[in-house]
Amino acid sequence: MAKRSIQWDENATPAGNARLILPELVAQYFKDVRDFLAEKHEPKELHRMRLASKRLRYTLELFRPCYGPGLEDRLDALKKLQDSLGDVNDAVAAGGLLGKRAAKKVRGFLDARAEEKAQEFRLHWTENFDAPKREQWWTNFLRKPSSPKV
């Protein structure tokens, strides 16, 4: 996932810019995660998806004044996804902290836990976050800021 440069129209309002930029940003996020998950990755590599999710969430939070309460529902969904990825990262990081000196049984437990949490993330992504019409739920909402005065 490459970091993107956002082209801001200085003549438009923040809500106007949000309407143009955020749906595209979210659509790209969905595409990037789908592409990433289409390949087999180790649990530790999911950290990239966690960072991308955080970046998207923090960007969307900047535009809270431009949207109504529907944005909170979407931010909550993104936070839940991010937390799921955090569970994967916690297991991976714990294993990294213990290093090679850790007992095989402990390493095996942490590796299995990381894989289990990675599978939970993939399932949550497929069945919830990226369920049919969910991307449209995001992009259609983001195309219509509720407060054009901002």
N, C-alpha and C positions, 0 to 999 in steps of 0.2 A: 504494500500500500504506500503509494507515494504521497508525500505531503503536497497539497495543492495550494496554489496561489489564487486568492479570490479577487476577482475584478469588481471593485466597488464603483458604482455610479455616483459621483459626488453631487450630481444634480437631483438625484432621487432621495426620498426619505428613507430612513432605516427600514420601515415596513415595506417600501417599494423594493429596496434591495433584497430584503429577506424573501419576498415573494419570488424574485428571480433566481436567487442564489441557493437558498436552502433546499428546495425540492431536488435540484441537481446534485447537491452535496449528499443528500440522503440516498438518492438513487445510486450514486457512485459507491457509497458505503455498502449498500445491499449487494451490488455487483462484486465489489472487492471481497467481501466476506464469502459470498457464494463461490467465487473463483478460488479463494484460499481453501475452502472446505472441500472443493472438488478433488483436491490432491490429498494424499496421506501426509500428515505432519505429526511430529512428536508433540506431546503435551506442552513442552517448553516453548515451542514455536507459536502457540496460541497467545502468548504474551503480546505479540504484534497486534492481534485482534483486540486485545484489551486496551492497548494504547490508542488504537483507532477509534474504539468505542468511547473512550474518555474524551478524546479530541472532539468528536462529534457532539457528545453531550454538553461539553463546556461551550462549544460554539452556539448550540441551540439555546443554552441558558442565557446567553447575552441578549437574545431576542425575546425574552419573556414579555417585556412591555408591548410587543407587537402582536401578541397572540392571546387568546382567551385560555380558559382552564383546560382545553383540549391538549395544549402543549404539555401540561403537567402529566397527563396520562401517557404521553409519548416519552417524556423524560423518565418516568417511572419504569416503563418497559425497557428503556435503554439501560437504566441503572441496574435492573434485575439481570439483564444480560451481562453487564459489566461485572456484577458481583459473582455470577457464575464463572466467568473467566478468572476472577480473582481467586476463587477456590482452587482452580487448576494451578494458578501461579503460586499459591501458598504451598501446595504440596511439592511442586518443583523446587521452590526456593528453600524449603526445609531440607530437602535432600541435598541441595547444593551447600547449605550451611554445615551439614554433617560431614560432607566430603567422603572420601574413600575409606576413612577409618571406621565409619559406621558399620555396625553388624549387618551381615547380609539380610537378616530377617527384617531389620528396620528399613534398610534400603528397598527391599522388596515391597514392604508395606507402603512406603511413600511413592514408589513407582506405580504400584497398583492403584493407589489413591489418586494420583495425578491422571492416570488413564481413565479411571472411573469418572472423575470430575470432567475430563475432556469429553467423554461420551455423553454425560449429562448436558453439557453445553451444546453439543451437536444436536441432541434430541430437542432441547429447548429452542434452539435456532430454527430447526426444521418444523416442529409442530406448533410453535407459538410465534416467535418473532418474525419468521419468514413464512408463515402460513399463507395460504392463498388470499390474495387481495390486501395483505398487510402493507406491502410497499405502497400501494395506492392510498391506503389509510393515512400513511405518512405524507406522501407527496401532495395529495389533494388538499389536505389540511394546510400544509405549509404554503401553498399557492395563494391562500386567502387570509392574510393577517387581519385580525379583528380590529386593530386600531391604526388606521391609515394616517393618523395625525402624528404618530411618533416618527 
